[in-house]
Amino acid sequence: MIYGLVYAMVEGSQSAFVTDLSSSKALGTSLGAYYGAVGFASIISGAIAGVLWQSMGQKLPFLSEQCWPSWLLWRSSK
């Protein structure tokens, strides 16, 4: 439920941002490419989370979700 709420809050601003960046002739193409990339990333991330869940237990996908942003921030500060 929380994911749906966050998605509803963010989705409008993301599509507006894509619309602002694209020209009026390529609006449909740019929105299609954006939503295609979002869908592809969702499929890949779901598959990775499923593999982690099956191979290493229930907690690992949630722990890895919390650790990646911290790791990226740590790497960028070097």
Chimera marker file (.cmm) of the C-alpha trace (Angstrom):
<marker_set name="trace">
<marker id="1" x="0.000" y="0.000" z="0.000" r="1" g="1" b="0" radius="0.5"/>
<marker id="2" x="2.818" y="2.413" z="0.811" r="1" g="1" b="0" radius="0.5"/>
<marker id="3" x="4.498" y="1.617" z="-2.507" r="1" g="1" b="0" radius="0.5"/>
<marker id="4" x="1.290" y="2.498" z="-4.342" r="1" g="1" b="0" radius="0.5"/>
<marker id="5" x="1.022" y="5.767" z="-2.470" r="1" g="1" b="0" radius="0.5"/>
<marker id="6" x="4.611" y="6.715" z="-3.261" r="1" g="1" b="0" radius="0.5"/>
<marker id="7" x="4.169" y="5.684" z="-6.898" r="1" g="1" b="0" radius="0.5"/>
<marker id="8" x="1.035" y="7.824" z="-7.197" r="1" g="1" b="0" radius="0.5"/>
<marker id="9" x="2.824" y="10.830" z="-5.722" r="1" g="1" b="0" radius="0.5"/>
<marker id="10" x="5.925" y="10.526" z="-7.913" r="1" g="1" b="0" radius="0.5"/>
<marker id="11" x="4.497" y="9.297" z="-11.234" r="1" g="1" b="0" radius="0.5"/>
<marker id="12" x="2.828" y="12.563" z="-12.184" r="1" g="1" b="0" radius="0.5"/>
<marker id="13" x="5.916" y="14.661" z="-11.668" r="1" g="1" b="0" radius="0.5"/>
<marker id="14" x="8.123" y="12.167" z="-13.529" r="1" g="1" b="0" radius="0.5"/>
<marker id="15" x="5.887" y="12.104" z="-16.594" r="1" g="1" b="0" radius="0.5"/>
<marker id="16" x="5.656" y="15.917" z="-16.488" r="1" g="1" b="0" radius="0.5"/>
<marker id="17" x="9.460" y="16.086" z="-16.398" r="1" g="1" b="0" radius="0.5"/>
<marker id="18" x="9.730" y="13.773" z="-19.409" r="1" g="1" b="0" radius="0.5"/>
<marker id="19" x="7.131" y="15.883" z="-21.200" r="1" g="1" b="0" radius="0.5"/>
<marker id="20" x="9.087" y="19.072" z="-20.479" r="1" g="1" b="0" radius="0.5"/>
<marker id="21" x="12.304" y="17.541" z="-21.827" r="1" g="1" b="0" radius="0.5"/>
<marker id="22" x="10.811" y="16.277" z="-25.085" r="1" g="1" b="0" radius="0.5"/>
<marker id="23" x="9.728" y="18.166" z="-28.168" r="1" g="1" b="0" radius="0.5"/>
<marker id="24" x="6.072" y="18.320" z="-29.131" r="1" g="1" b="0" radius="0.5"/>
<marker id="25" x="6.677" y="16.116" z="-32.188" r="1" g="1" b="0" radius="0.5"/>
<marker id="26" x="8.299" y="13.335" z="-30.165" r="1" g="1" b="0" radius="0.5"/>
<marker id="27" x="6.098" y="13.505" z="-27.067" r="1" g="1" b="0" radius="0.5"/>
<marker id="28" x="4.485" y="10.110" z="-27.522" r="1" g="1" b="0" radius="0.5"/>
<marker id="29" x="7.792" y="8.469" z="-28.380" r="1" g="1" b="0" radius="0.5"/>
<marker id="30" x="9.565" y="9.936" z="-25.370" r="1" g="1" b="0" radius="0.5"/>
<marker id="31" x="6.783" y="8.947" z="-22.963" r="1" g="1" b="0" radius="0.5"/>
<marker id="32" x="6.717" y="5.462" z="-24.479" r="1" g="1" b="0" radius="0.5"/>
<marker id="33" x="10.477" y="5.137" z="-24.107" r="1" g="1" b="0" radius="0.5"/>
<marker id="34" x="10.277" y="6.353" z="-20.516" r="1" g="1" b="0" radius="0.5"/>
<marker id="35" x="7.526" y="3.932" z="-19.506" r="1" g="1" b="0" radius="0.5"/>
<marker id="36" x="9.243" y="1.136" z="-21.430" r="1" g="1" b="0" radius="0.5"/>
<marker id="37" x="12.442" y="1.734" z="-19.460" r="1" g="1" b="0" radius="0.5"/>
<marker id="38" x="10.505" y="1.852" z="-16.182" r="1" g="1" b="0" radius="0.5"/>
<marker id="39" x="8.743" y="-1.409" z="-17.026" r="1" g="1" b="0" radius="0.5"/>
<marker id="40" x="11.978" y="-3.108" z="-18.061" r="1" g="1" b="0" radius="0.5"/>
<marker id="41" x="13.703" y="-1.979" z="-14.852" r="1" g="1" b="0" radius="0.5"/>
<marker id="42" x="10.753" y="-3.270" z="-12.804" r="1" g="1" b="0" radius="0.5"/>
<marker id="43" x="10.960" y="-6.689" z="-14.442" r="1" g="1" b="0" radius="0.5"/>
<marker id="44" x="14.725" y="-6.927" z="-13.940" r="1" g="1" b="0" radius="0.5"/>
<marker id="45" x="14.606" y="-5.721" z="-10.329" r="1" g="1" b="0" radius="0.5"/>
<marker id="46" x="11.782" y="-8.131" z="-9.526" r="1" g="1" b="0" radius="0.5"/>
<marker id="47" x="13.727" y="-11.022" z="-11.021" r="1" g="1" b="0" radius="0.5"/>
<marker id="48" x="16.847" y="-10.097" z="-9.047" r="1" g="1" b="0" radius="0.5"/>
<marker id="49" x="14.826" y="-9.813" z="-5.834" r="1" g="1" b="0" radius="0.5"/>
<marker id="50" x="13.244" y="-13.209" z="-6.529" r="1" g="1" b="0" radius="0.5"/>
<marker id="51" x="16.623" y="-14.860" z="-7.071" r="1" g="1" b="0" radius="0.5"/>
<marker id="52" x="17.960" y="-13.311" z="-3.861" r="1" g="1" b="0" radius="0.5"/>
<marker id="53" x="14.844" y="-14.414" z="-1.964" r="1" g="1" b="0" radius="0.5"/>
<marker id="54" x="15.030" y="-18.002" z="-3.221" r="1" g="1" b="0" radius="0.5"/>
<marker id="55" x="18.761" y="-18.465" z="-2.879" r="1" g="1" b="0" radius="0.5"/>
<marker id="56" x="19.637" y="-16.548" z="0.285" r="1" g="1" b="0" radius="0.5"/>
<marker id="57" x="16.459" y="-16.049" z="2.274" r="1" g="1" b="0" radius="0.5"/>
<marker id="58" x="13.658" y="-13.591" z="2.828" r="1" g="1" b="0" radius="0.5"/>
<marker id="59" x="15.621" y="-10.809" z="4.473" r="1" g="1" b="0" radius="0.5"/>
<marker id="60" x="18.320" y="-10.321" z="1.849" r="1" g="1" b="0" radius="0.5"/>
<marker id="61" x="16.247" y="-8.467" z="-0.801" r="1" g="1" b="0" radius="0.5"/>
<marker id="62" x="15.133" y="-5.948" z="1.808" r="1" g="1" b="0" radius="0.5"/>
<marker id="63" x="18.613" y="-5.563" z="3.289" r="1" g="1" b="0" radius="0.5"/>
<marker id="64" x="20.145" y="-5.105" z="-0.153" r="1" g="1" b="0" radius="0.5"/>
<marker id="65" x="17.526" y="-2.454" z="-0.901" r="1" g="1" b="0" radius="0.5"/>
<marker id="66" x="18.723" y="-0.520" z="2.121" r="1" g="1" b="0" radius="0.5"/>
<marker id="67" x="22.448" y="-1.086" z="1.552" r="1" g="1" b="0" radius="0.5"/>
<marker id="68" x="22.761" y="-0.047" z="-2.119" r="1" g="1" b="0" radius="0.5"/>
<marker id="69" x="21.963" y="3.652" z="-1.593" r="1" g="1" b="0" radius="0.5"/>
<marker id="70" x="24.360" y="3.815" z="1.351" r="1" g="1" b="0" radius="0.5"/>
<marker id="71" x="27.093" y="2.151" z="-0.689" r="1" g="1" b="0" radius="0.5"/>
<marker id="72" x="26.547" y="4.500" z="-3.624" r="1" g="1" b="0" radius="0.5"/>
<marker id="73" x="26.715" y="7.547" z="-1.364" r="1" g="1" b="0" radius="0.5"/>
<marker id="74" x="29.868" y="6.214" z="0.233" r="1" g="1" b="0" radius="0.5"/>
<marker id="75" x="31.474" y="5.585" z="-3.186" r="1" g="1" b="0" radius="0.5"/>
<marker id="76" x="30.552" y="9.047" z="-4.480" r="1" g="1" b="0" radius="0.5"/>
<marker id="77" x="32.097" y="10.774" z="-1.462" r="1" g="1" b="0" radius="0.5"/>
<marker id="78" x="35.545" y="9.286" z="-2.171" r="1" g="1" b="0" radius="0.5"/>
<link id1="1" id2="2" r="1" g="1" b="0" radius="0.2"/>
<link id1="2" id2="3" r="1" g="1" b="0" radius="0.2"/>
<link id1="3" id2="4" r="1" g="1" b="0" radius="0.2"/>
<link id1="4" id2="5" r="1" g="1" b="0" radius="0.2"/>
<link id1="5" id2="6" r="1" g="1" b="0" radius="0.2"/>
<link id1="6" id2="7" r="1" g="1" b="0" radius="0.2"/>
<link id1="7" id2="8" r="1" g="1" b="0" radius="0.2"/>
<link id1="8" id2="9" r="1" g="1" b="0" radius="0.2"/>
<link id1="9" id2="10" r="1" g="1" b="0" radius="0.2"/>
<link id1="10" id2="11" r="1" g="1" b="0" radius="0.2"/>
<link id1="11" id2="12" r="1" g="1" b="0" radius="0.2"/>
<link id1="12" id2="13" r="1" g="1" b="0" radius="0.2"/>
<link id1="13" id2="14" r="1" g="1" b="0" radius="0.2"/>
<link id1="14" id2="15" r="1" g="1" b="0" radius="0.2"/>
<link id1="15" id2="16" r="1" g="1" b="0" radius="0.2"/>
<link id1="16" id2="17" r="1" g="1" b="0" radius="0.2"/>
<link id1="17" id2="18" r="1" g="1" b="0" radius="0.2"/>
<link id1="18" id2="19" r="1" g="1" b="0" radius="0.2"/>
<link id1="19" id2="20" r="1" g="1" b="0" radius="0.2"/>
<link id1="20" id2="21" r="1" g="1" b="0" radius="0.2"/>
<link id1="21" id2="22" r="1" g="1" b="0" radius="0.2"/>
<link id1="22" id2="23" r="1" g="1" b="0" radius="0.2"/>
<link id1="23" id2="24" r="1" g="1" b="0" radius="0.2"/>
<link id1="24" id2="25" r="1" g="1" b="0" radius="0.2"/>
<link id1="25" id2="26" r="1" g="1" b="0" radius="0.2"/>
<link id1="26" id2="27" r="1" g="1" b="0" radius="0.2"/>
<link id1="27" id2="28" r="1" g="1" b="0" radius="0.2"/>
<link id1="28" id2="29" r="1" g="1" b="0" radius="0.2"/>
<link id1="29" id2="30" r="1" g="1" b="0" radius="0.2"/>
<link id1="30" id2="31" r="1" g="1" b="0" radius="0.2"/>
<link id1="31" id2="32" r="1" g="1" b="0" radius="0.2"/>
<link id1="32" id2="33" r="1" g="1" b="0" radius="0.2"/>
<link id1="33" id2="34" r="1" g="1" b="0" radius="0.2"/>
<link id1="34" id2="35" r="1" g="1" b="0" radius="0.2"/>
<link id1="35" id2="36" r="1" g="1" b="0" radius="0.2"/>
<link id1="36" id2="37" r="1" g="1" b="0" radius="0.2"/>
<link id1="37" id2="38" r="1" g="1" b="0" radius="0.2"/>
<link id1="38" id2="39" r="1" g="1" b="0" radius="0.2"/>
<link id1="39" id2="40" r="1" g="1" b="0" radius="0.2"/>
<link id1="40" id2="41" r="1" g="1" b="0" radius="0.2"/>
<link id1="41" id2="42" r="1" g="1" b="0" radius="0.2"/>
<link id1="42" id2="43" r="1" g="1" b="0" radius="0.2"/>
<link id1="43" id2="44" r="1" g="1" b="0" radius="0.2"/>
<link id1="44" id2="45" r="1" g="1" b="0" radius="0.2"/>
<link id1="45" id2="46" r="1" g="1" b="0" radius="0.2"/>
<link id1="46" id2="47" r="1" g="1" b="0" radius="0.2"/>
<link id1="47" id2="48" r="1" g="1" b="0" radius="0.2"/>
<link id1="48" id2="49" r="1" g="1" b="0" radius="0.2"/>
<link id1="49" id2="50" r="1" g="1" b="0" radius="0.2"/>
<link id1="50" id2="51" r="1" g="1" b="0" radius="0.2"/>
<link id1="51" id2="52" r="1" g="1" b="0" radius="0.2"/>
<link id1="52" id2="53" r="1" g="1" b="0" radius="0.2"/>
<link id1="53" id2="54" r="1" g="1" b="0" radius="0.2"/>
<link id1="54" id2="55" r="1" g="1" b="0" radius="0.2"/>
<link id1="55" id2="56" r="1" g="1" b="0" radius="0.2"/>
<link id1="56" id2="57" r="1" g="1" b="0" radius="0.2"/>
<link id1="57" id2="58" r="1" g="1" b="0" radius="0.2"/>
<link id1="58" id2="59" r="1" g="1" b="0" radius="0.2"/>
<link id1="59" id2="60" r="1" g="1" b="0" radius="0.2"/>
<link id1="60" id2="61" r="1" g="1" b="0" radius="0.2"/>
<link id1="61" id2="62" r="1" g="1" b="0" radius="0.2"/>
<link id1="62" id2="63" r="1" g="1" b="0" radius="0.2"/>
<link id1="63" id2="64" r="1" g="1" b="0" radius="0.2"/>
<link id1="64" id2="65" r="1" g="1" b="0" radius="0.2"/>
<link id1="65" id2="66" r="1" g="1" b="0" radius="0.2"/>
<link id1="66" id2="67" r="1" g="1" b="0" radius="0.2"/>
<link id1="67" id2="68" r="1" g="1" b="0" radius="0.2"/>
<link id1="68" id2="69" r="1" g="1" b="0" radius="0.2"/>
<link id1="69" id2="70" r="1" g="1" b="0" radius="0.2"/>
<link id1="70" id2="71" r="1" g="1" b="0" radius="0.2"/>
<link id1="71" id2="72" r="1" g="1" b="0" radius="0.2"/>
<link id1="72" id2="73" r="1" g="1" b="0" radius="0.2"/>
<link id1="73" id2="74" r="1" g="1" b="0" radius="0.2"/>
<link id1="74" id2="75" r="1" g="1" b="0" radius="0.2"/>
<link id1="75" id2="76" r="1" g="1" b="0" radius="0.2"/>
<link id1="76" id2="77" r="1" g="1" b="0" radius="0.2"/>
<link id1="77" id2="78" r="1" g="1" b="0" radius="0.2"/>
</marker_set>
